[in-house]
Amino acid sequence: MRRRRFLECETMLGILCGLGSEKKIASKIRGAIVGCSAARPQQARELARELVAMGATRLMSFGIAGSLDTSVNLGDVFIGSRVASAKGQWMCDEAWGRDLANKISHAKRGGVYGSEILVTTVKEKDELYQNTGCAIVDMESQCVAEVADEADLPFMVVRAVCDDSVMNVPPFVMAAIKPDGSISALSALAHLAIHPDQTSDLFKVIGGTGKALKALRAIKGALA
């Protein structure tokens, strides 16, 4: 079946996020319905299907991401051209991508890797970049791509970078994400007490996340 193009189906935008802070921004985008998966890929797939059932005619993966490419820096806005995962590859809607690139002229474009697990080390990032050519990584885009393919809908990825290619991400970050997508500061501090050597990495990611969310807030009006 021929996939419907972006220009043919602009009526309802379904947005999938991983974190509550991302959902707060996405919920202000006019005409959008939003799901938040708490960075759990299987839940992300279920929520993406729910967005389709609710009437979404196009899907977007939206939020923060890690950089795999040394030329993609903290706070950079990134528009996906394709999504790759261990299961395969899917192309983002080209017309939609061009439209967003015109509206967000400073955004970078390229491949997105959708990972089922948190990518935590500089070595892992470099290996992913070398093996896939993708410039950024997140944990929801492959889910959006899979469901869009199932439903014959156009999809897009819009992300901002919170950790660059030379930053490690403390693995315990996942344990601090609550079911609603918010972050448990107490859980993070408890893990940090056990792993004090990861303090510097954590604060770098916190600072990068602030830059990324600021970048997303600045472009939300262009996504309606």
N, C-alpha and C positions, 0 to 999 in steps of 0.2 A: 504494500500500500504506500502511495506517495505521501511523504510527510508534509503536512501543512506548513506553509512558510510564515514567517513573522508578519509580513505585510498583509496576510490574509486573516490573521486571527489575533487582533490586538485587544480583545474585549476584557479578559481577566488574566492578571499576572499572579502566578503562584510562586512564592519565594520560600526557599528552604534555607534555614540557618542552622548553625551548630550551637551557638551560645545565646544566652538571654540578652546580652548587650548588643549583639547583632540584630536580634529580633526587635528590640526597642527602636532601632533605626529603621529597619525594614517596614515596621508597622506604620510609619509615617509616610510611606510611599503611596501616592494616590492610586486607588483602584486595585491594591494588592491584597492578597490573602497570604498569611505567613504561618509557617510551621517551624518549630525549633526542636532539633533532635538530641540535644545535650551531647553532641559529638559521638553519637552511637550510630554507626552506619546502617545496621539493620533497622533501627528505629527511623532513620532518615528515609529509607526506602518506603516504609509503611506510611510515613507522613507525606511523602511525595505523591503516593497513590491516593491518599485522602485529599490532597489539594486538587488532583485531577477529578476525583469524585464530586468535589465541591464546585466544579465548573471552571477550573483553571484551563485556559486555552494556550498558555505558554508557561514554561517553568524557568526559574532562575536559581542558581546556587549563589548565595550572597554571604559575605562576611570577611573574616580575616584568613590569612594563609601564610605558609612558610615559603621563603624563596629558595630555589635550587640553583639559580643562575646568579653569578656574581654581579651582573649588570642590573639586577632587580633589587631595589633597596628598601629599607624600612619606610613605610608610609606610602610607597608607590601603589597606585591604583592599577589593577590588571584586569583586562577583558579577555576572556578565553576565546581561542580559535578552535581548540579541540580538547577533548578529555580522554586521557588514557588511564587504564588500570590493569590489574592482573588478568581481568576478564576480556579486555579488548580495547577498542578505541571508538569514539563517537565524535562527530563534527558538530560544533556549535553552529547556530543559524547565521549564515554569512551576512544576510541583509541586516539582521538585528545587530550584529557586531559592527558593521559599518556605521549604522545609525548611532550607536553608543560612542564609537570612536570620534564621530563628528561632534557630538555633544560634550564629550570629555576628552578634549584634545591632548591633555597631558598623560592620559592613560597609556600603558604598555599593553601589547597583545602577544599571545603565544599559547603554547600548550600547557595544560593543567593536569597534574597527576592526582588521581583520587585514591587515597590510601585507606585501607581498612584499619590500620593502626597508626598511632602517633609516630611521626618521624622525628627522632630526638637528637641525632648526632650530626655533626658536620660531615663525617664520613658517609653516613647513610644518604644525606642530601646529595653529596657529590656523586655517589653511585647511581642514584635515581636520575640525576641530570645526564650522566654519561650514557645510561642505558635507555632512556626514554626521550631525551631532548626537551622534556617539559621544564618550564621556567619556575612554576610554583607548585605547591602541594597543599591539599586540604583533605578533609574526611567526609565531605558531602557531595562533591561534584560528580563522582562516579555514580552515586545513587540517583541524582537528578537525571543524569544522562541515560541511565538504564531505564528509568520509568518513562522519560520522554520518548524513548525509542519504542517502548511497549505501547504507549498511548498515541503514537504518531504525532507528537507535538514538537514544536521548535523549543530549543532550550539555550540558555546562556549562562556564563559564569562571570560574576563581577566580584572581585576580591581585592583586599588591600593587605600589604605585607606587614606582619607583626614580628617575624623573626627572619633575619636574612641568612644567606648561605653559609656564613661563618659563625653563626650562633648555635649553641646547643640548647635544647629545650629540656628542662627537668622532667623525667618520666612521670613523676608523681602528679604532674598537672592534671592528668586524666582523672585521678582519684578525687581531685578537688572539685570536679564538675558535678553539680547536683542534678537530679532528674529534670528540673525545669530549665536547665541550661545556665543557671547562675553559679557563681564560684563561692565555695566555702573557704573563707579566709582561715578559719580555725583548722580545717583539714590541711591546708597548704602549710600553715605554720608548724603543725604537728609533724608533717613529713620533713619539713626543713630542719627541725630539731634533730632528726635522725640522720639527715644528709646535709650538714652545714656546708659542705664543699660545693653544693649547688646553689648557694645563696646568690652569687654573682650572676649566674645564668638566669635565675628566676627574675631578678630585678631588671635585667636587660630585656627579657620577654615582656615584663609588665610595662616598661617604658615603650617598647615597640608596639604593644597592643594599644596603648593610648594614642600613638601616632596613626595607627591603622584605622581605629574607630573614628578619629577626627577626620581622616580622609574620606571615609564612607559617609559621614554626616554631610560633608561638603558636596557630595555628588548625588545625594538621594533624589533631589528634584529632577535630575536628568533621566531617572529610571522609570518614571511613570509612563 
